[in-house]
Amino acid sequence: MLGAFGLLVALAQGLAITATAGVDRDRVGVGEVFTFTVYALADGATNLTLITPPFDGFEIVSRGERREVGISGARSHVWEFRLRSRAVGRYTLGPVQVVQGGVIAQAPAVDVEVLADGVGVSSQLNPRLRDLLLTAPSPPDSGAAVTVLLSAEQVLVGQQVDVVTLAWFPRDLRLRLRRQPTLEPPSFTGVWSYPQPVPPGIAQTKRVGDTWYDLFIYHQVIFPITPGPIAGSAAVMRYSVPLAFQFFSQEERFELKSAPPHIGTLPLPDDDRPNGFDGAVGSALVLTREVEGSPRAGEPVGVRFTLSGRGNVALWPPPFLRWSVGLQVYPEGTDEKLNVVGGVLGGTKTFRYLVVPDSVGVLPIPTVTYHYFDPEPATYQTATVAGLRLPVAPALAAVASRAEPPPLMLGQEGPEAWRLMHGIPWWAWALVWLLPPVLFGIARIPRAARSRTEREARLPPWLEAQHRLDRALAHALQEGATDPANLTRALREAGADATLAERVTSVRDRLGAERFARTGGAAPVALLEEARAVTTRVESIARRGRGAAGRVAMIAGLMLLTIPGWAQQVPAERLYQTGAYRAAMDAFAARAAAAPEVVANWYGLGAAAYRFGADGVAAAAWTRAARLAPRSRTLARAMLLLPAPDPASAEWRRVLPFTGDEAFFVATVLWLAAWGGVLISRRWRGRWAVVATGAVVAALIGGYSASDAAEPLGLLTARTPLRVSPHGRAPGSRDLPVGTAIRPGTKRNGWVLARAATGEVGWVATAQVAWVRE
């Protein structure tokens, strides 16, 4: 009666309880410890009570609980029981009941399977590793220990060896540690190694005397590749044990090492070794072949040979293929996929070839015999795939009858201006532009102070004329050449005739003599006029021999000569010459993606696409190439083969007669020339201001050209409409012709929202767009 009344009161208060239960492992060995957790969530302020179930077959090692109250007032309660199994069998924990104010919630029961003593290996281990752990020696009763376990101590070359590092820890010691121990597995030389994943946590538990030991493992697979003894390094385990129970107490560090593992590797037997054996080692190898596409004359066909089985996939050599005469064969590389079946490493290895028949007829795929050594029966085996003969159809006449583009461009370097601009860091260019004004300002400060001093001192005319003549001589001649004894000879070497050299020496001496004249320094007008005349002649010599613009141009030329180039050799040209235009497109596209600054890569891609019939791809590639080399006659002739379908697209595809890099280089040269002249003459003159203005204008033009070339642009590769939504069946505009220029916008799942040069706006599949600049 009272229980029913309590239940009604709880319902009136709106109480609700949920309870769940679980274990961290449902398969344990005898003596192993696992955790049984009960979680309850309830409303209201009444405490929760757990009705503890009987733990038959287990003993309670420890018990803990914690409570939490959420913002909404909900209460959560967690009970944790650490249980140790005592006997083999299958046990049921629960069901568990949680009570709050007369309301009872019941969590479902949990099943736990207890295995035999010492067999509590994690169920996630592969069978090969599990069987190997069953042979592991028992841990010593002296504390923690680390050992190395080998699946075999003597194997053949290429045979799999499992190396397992075992770390045994007394449970009482492990529970005292504040951090996880570190385990360093052994390393080997002369082997091919593959680390293998293992489940985290305890792999096995054993009891030695009255002490329980937990086992932690590290697994790796190695394949010896050379005969002879192989010695591995010792495995190392490091851990720290607190000296007291306080959290901040000091720790004592320990380092344990195992005995170094040793493996004996035997060479493969010479008996019955077949001719053509290339060193492949594996088990149950199977060889298959696939041919992609229908062959046509001059078009590539993909042929793949796939080896599958058990063993070290990385060391399987390619099969020996004897191709017929008249075929162009290009190896395209290999693909490897690893897998582990039952703890044995294996997988597949695919060898890809590109075959180009040169004429109509039959394409013979040869029979392949692959010899390998199988270490399980220790005999040589053979995997074979029969040959195949495929008919070769004629090439497409529509593409072959088109006008041929100009020959391929063979250069593998970017334009000189591009290499110069991108070969020097941006901060160096900033320094080139900022350093001359800074130097001029530094040089101008003492010059201004000196000019004020001269004005205040009111120098006599003859002294001003002498100073001006000396400055002109200093600019025209080398340092030290203005000495009176060497002045005449230096002027003759600088380009002055004998009369001028004598006049300069005479005027300079007469100006110096005015210092002691009776007139008090008032030099005759005739002497001053003659001094001005010879000074003008000397300044003209200085401008001819030591012009700043000439020196800047020379420095710029040297910078161009020092930019390094590179060469790249790929079979794209051979594919193009043999008529394999589809394969040539892929090869040139890969080269253009790797080196987008090389004009020849983009032109080759356009030429191959044009011959293949992909006009949109060809027009986009040639436009990209023309923006790198705008004055190329080859590109100008090629672009005449694919005119724009409308004037608006032609405007979007226009190419300026110069690149942004070229304009910026010219601007830099003009800028250096202007400031060089200013620094030499130590004053701004009309011509240097004009040169500096030209540098600024050239820089602005270069910025406009670079921004125009960087704006995203694409060309349609197929006749298609712009649709109202990104779907193949959505309605759209009229069909736009191939080569129509578009500007991209939003992208979504293989579609792009584009604005065409003709004004239409809509969605188009990205596969139908060739990008000039994306």
CORHUVEN-V128058 format. One record per residue. N is the residue number from 1. PSI is psi in degrees with one decimal (* if undefined). Layout:
BEGIN
n-><N	N>
psi-><PSI	PSI>
END
This chain:
BEGIN
n-><1	2	3	4	5	6	7	8	9	10	11	12	13	14	15	16	17	18	19	20	21	22	23	24	25	26	27	28	29	30	31	32	33	34	35	36	37	38	39	40	41	42	43	44	45	46	47	48	49	50	51	52	53	54	55	56	57	58	59	60	61	62	63	64	65	66	67	68	69	70	71	72	73	74	75	76	77	78	79	80	81	82	83	84	85	86	87	88	89	90	91	92	93	94	95	96	97	98	99	100	101	102	103	104	105	106	107	108	109	110	111	112	113	114	115	116	117	118	119	120	121	122	123	124	125	126	127	128	129	130	131	132	133	134	135	136	137	138	139	140	141	142	143	144	145	146	147	148	149	150	151	152	153	154	155	156	157	158	159	160	161	162	163	164	165	166	167	168	169	170	171	172	173	174	175	176	177	178	179	180	181	182	183	184	185	186	187	188	189	190	191	192	193	194	195	196	197	198	199	200	201	202	203	204	205	206	207	208	209	210	211	212	213	214	215	216	217	218	219	220	221	222	223	224	225	226	227	228	229	230	231	232	233	234	235	236	237	238	239	240	241	242	243	244	245	246	247	248	249	250	251	252	253	254	255	256	257	258	259	260	261	262	263	264	265	266	267	268	269	270	271	272	273	274	275	276	277	278	279	280	281	282	283	284	285	286	287	288	289	290	291	292	293	294	295	296	297	298	299	300	301	302	303	304	305	306	307	308	309	310	311	312	313	314	315	316	317	318	319	320	321	322	323	324	325	326	327	328	329	330	331	332	333	334	335	336	337	338	339	340	341	342	343	344	345	346	347	348	349	350	351	352	353	354	355	356	357	358	359	360	361	362	363	364	365	366	367	368	369	370	371	372	373	374	375	376	377	378	379	380	381	382	383	384	385	386	387	388	389	390	391	392	393	394	395	396	397	398	399	400	401	402	403	404	405	406	407	408	409	410	411	412	413	414	415	416	417	418	419	420	421	422	423	424	425	426	427	428	429	430	431	432	433	434	435	436	437	438	439	440	441	442	443	444	445	446	447	448	449	450	451	452	453	454	455	456	457	458	459	460	461	462	463	464	465	466	467	468	469	470	471	472	473	474	475	476	477	478	479	480	481	482	483	484	485	486	487	488	489	490	491	492	493	494	495	496	497	498	499	500	501	502	503	504	505	506	507	508	509	510	511	512	513	514	515	516	517	518	519	520	521	522	523	524	525	526	527	528	529	530	531	532	533	534	535	536	537	538	539	540	541	542	543	544	545	546	547	548	549	550	551	552	553	554	555	556	557	558	559	560	561	562	563	564	565	566	567	568	569	570	571	572	573	574	575	576	577	578	579	580	581	582	583	584	585	586	587	588	589	590	591	592	593	594	595	596	597	598	599	600	601	602	603	604	605	606	607	608	609	610	611	612	613	614	615	616	617	618	619	620	621	622	623	624	625	626	627	628	629	630	631	632	633	634	635	636	637	638	639	640	641	642	643	644	645	646	647	648	649	650	651	652	653	654	655	656	657	658	659	660	661	662	663	664	665	666	667	668	669	670	671	672	673	674	675	676	677	678	679	680	681	682	683	684	685	686	687	688	689	690	691	692	693	694	695	696	697	698	699	700	701	702	703	704	705	706	707	708	709	710	711	712	713	714	715	716	717	718	719	720	721	722	723	724	725	726	727	728	729	730	731	732	733	734	735	736	737	738	739	740	741	742	743	744	745	746	747	748	749	750	751	752	753	754	755	756	757	758	759	760	761	762	763	764	765	766	767	768	769	770	771	772	773	774>
psi-><-47.6	-35.2	-41.0	-39.3	-42.2	-37.9	-40.2	-39.0	-40.2	-41.4	-36.7	-31.0	-4.6	31.8	143.8	134.0	140.4	142.7	140.0	158.5	151.2	169.5	155.6	-21.5	135.0	1.8	117.2	163.4	165.0	128.1	-7.5	152.3	133.6	171.9	129.4	122.2	135.9	129.7	129.0	143.3	128.4	157.1	157.5	169.3	-3.4	140.8	155.5	143.1	133.1	128.9	102.4	128.7	164.3	136.4	69.5	132.9	0.9	158.5	143.9	118.7	-43.5	161.9	140.9	157.6	155.4	152.1	149.9	145.2	123.3	174.3	-35.8	-1.5	-4.6	142.2	136.1	143.3	130.5	128.3	131.8	128.5	124.4	115.3	144.9	128.9	146.7	-23.8	153.6	141.8	-177.0	123.0	156.1	125.4	115.1	-165.9	157.3	140.2	138.5	131.2	139.2	111.2	37.5	-9.5	132.4	131.5	137.8	126.7	142.5	158.4	156.7	132.1	137.1	130.1	126.6	120.3	-179.8	162.2	125.8	5.3	19.7	53.2	141.5	137.1	-12.3	-7.4	146.8	157.1	-37.8	-43.2	-37.6	-43.5	-34.9	-37.3	-27.7	-23.1	2.1	139.5	155.3	150.4	152.6	158.1	18.0	2.7	-158.2	151.4	153.9	132.3	164.3	129.0	128.6	141.6	-25.4	142.1	-8.4	119.7	172.3	162.5	129.6	1.6	145.4	136.4	125.2	126.7	115.7	123.4	121.9	128.3	108.6	134.5	129.3	135.9	-40.8	-39.6	-41.3	-36.3	-17.4	-17.2	143.9	-22.1	159.9	141.7	158.8	137.9	121.5	109.9	166.2	153.4	151.1	152.6	148.5	22.8	163.8	119.4	141.9	109.4	139.9	140.8	144.3	150.0	140.6	158.6	-163.6	126.5	-26.9	155.2	134.0	152.7	124.5	108.1	-122.7	10.1	134.9	133.4	137.1	140.8	131.9	142.7	156.8	131.2	134.1	151.7	131.9	153.4	108.7	138.8	-7.8	144.6	156.4	173.9	143.8	122.4	125.2	162.1	162.5	144.8	142.6	131.3	131.4	137.5	163.2	136.1	125.7	142.6	-15.0	172.3	-13.4	148.6	-36.8	20.2	160.6	161.8	147.8	125.7	142.3	147.1	119.9	140.7	146.5	172.3	138.9	132.0	149.4	136.1	131.5	125.9	123.3	144.5	160.6	144.1	146.4	-19.1	134.8	21.7	122.0	155.8	137.1	-0.1	127.6	15.5	8.7	133.0	127.4	178.4	133.3	50.4	139.8	132.2	127.0	164.4	144.2	141.4	127.3	120.6	171.1	126.0	140.8	156.1	124.5	-2.1	144.8	150.3	130.4	128.5	129.3	132.7	127.6	126.4	132.7	144.8	-158.0	141.2	-171.3	98.8	-35.9	-27.8	8.0	119.2	161.6	153.1	155.0	124.1	130.4	94.6	153.8	157.1	142.9	1.7	136.4	115.1	128.8	115.5	133.1	4.3	-174.3	156.5	135.7	139.9	124.3	148.2	160.6	122.0	114.6	25.9	-2.3	128.2	140.4	-157.8	-155.7	150.4	123.0	129.7	120.4	137.1	149.1	117.3	129.6	107.4	142.8	-11.5	169.6	143.5	-127.1	134.7	108.3	125.8	119.9	157.8	136.7	128.5	121.6	116.5	139.0	162.1	127.3	112.2	-17.0	-52.2	-4.9	45.2	162.1	135.7	169.5	134.0	130.3	144.2	130.3	156.4	173.6	143.8	122.1	138.3	142.9	118.1	158.8	157.6	160.2	121.1	-28.2	-40.1	-37.0	-25.1	0.6	160.3	140.1	140.1	170.0	160.7	160.9	149.4	128.9	-7.2	142.1	32.5	151.5	167.0	151.8	-41.5	-38.7	-44.4	-37.4	-45.8	-37.7	-10.0	-12.5	131.5	158.4	-33.9	-27.2	-40.3	-39.4	-37.3	-37.9	-38.3	-29.6	-26.2	-43.7	-46.4	-35.6	-43.5	-39.5	-41.2	-38.8	-43.1	-25.1	-27.7	-54.8	-29.2	-43.5	-41.7	-37.7	-36.8	-39.6	-39.3	-39.9	-39.6	-39.3	-36.3	-16.6	65.4	148.5	156.8	-40.8	-33.2	-37.3	-42.0	-38.7	-41.8	-41.4	-40.6	-39.5	-40.0	-40.5	-41.1	-38.0	-35.6	-31.2	-29.4	165.4	163.2	131.2	-11.3	-7.7	5.8	137.2	-34.4	-27.6	2.1	-46.4	-45.4	-39.0	-38.2	-38.8	-39.4	-28.8	-9.4	0.2	148.2	173.8	-37.5	-46.6	-40.4	-41.3	-39.7	-42.4	-44.1	-41.3	-46.4	-41.0	-41.2	-39.5	-37.5	-36.8	-30.5	-19.7	-17.4	-31.0	14.6	153.9	-17.7	-2.6	26.4	3.9	91.2	151.2	150.0	-36.7	-38.7	-40.0	-40.7	-42.4	-35.7	-41.6	-38.9	-48.6	-31.0	-41.9	-41.0	-40.5	-39.5	-36.2	-36.5	-40.3	-41.5	-34.9	-43.5	-24.4	42.4	137.7	-37.5	-39.1	-41.3	-40.2	-41.9	-38.7	-42.8	-42.9	-39.7	-40.5	-36.2	-40.2	-39.6	-24.2	-4.5	122.7	150.1	174.9	156.8	147.9	129.4	117.5	160.3	18.5	-41.1	-38.9	-40.0	-41.5	-41.9	-31.3	-1.6	5.9	72.8	-35.2	-46.8	-36.7	-37.8	-47.7	-40.7	-45.2	-36.0	-40.5	-39.8	-38.7	-36.1	-35.0	-35.0	76.7	-9.4	-8.9	121.1	-37.4	-32.2	-46.0	-38.1	-41.1	-39.3	-43.3	-40.9	-43.9	-41.5	-38.2	-45.1	-29.0	-19.4	3.8	80.0	-37.0	-43.2	-41.0	-44.7	-40.0	-42.6	-42.1	-34.4	-41.7	-41.2	-40.7	-30.8	-20.8	-35.7	77.8	-18.1	17.7	126.0	-34.5	-45.4	-36.1	-41.9	-39.5	-41.0	-18.7	-21.6	-22.6	76.1	158.3	144.9	-15.3	158.5	-34.9	-41.8	-36.5	-36.8	-41.5	-28.7	7.6	156.2	121.1	153.5	1.0	160.7	163.7	-34.4	-41.4	-44.3	-40.8	-35.0	-44.4	-40.8	-39.5	-42.1	-45.6	-39.5	-44.9	-37.4	-43.8	-49.1	-28.3	-42.8	-38.4	-42.7	-31.7	-47.7	-15.2	28.2	153.5	129.5	169.8	-42.6	-36.0	-32.9	-38.8	-42.6	-42.9	-40.2	-40.1	-36.6	-43.3	-42.7	-43.3	-37.5	-41.1	-41.4	-40.3	-39.5	-39.7	-43.1	-42.0	-42.1	-36.0	-40.5	-26.5	-8.7	132.5	138.8	136.5	159.8	138.4	136.0	-4.5	156.3	113.4	153.2	166.7	117.2	159.6	-15.9	158.5	71.2	141.4	-22.5	4.4	145.2	159.0	-167.2	-171.5	160.2	119.7	138.9	165.2	137.0	-2.3	132.3	140.6	154.3	125.8	155.9	-122.7	141.3	142.2	113.6	54.1	10.8	155.5	135.2	115.3	154.1	116.8	157.8	-25.0	-3.2	-18.4	148.4	132.8	-173.6	142.0	143.6	136.7	-24.4	-16.4	18.7	130.7	124.5	125.2	-43.6	120.5	*>
END
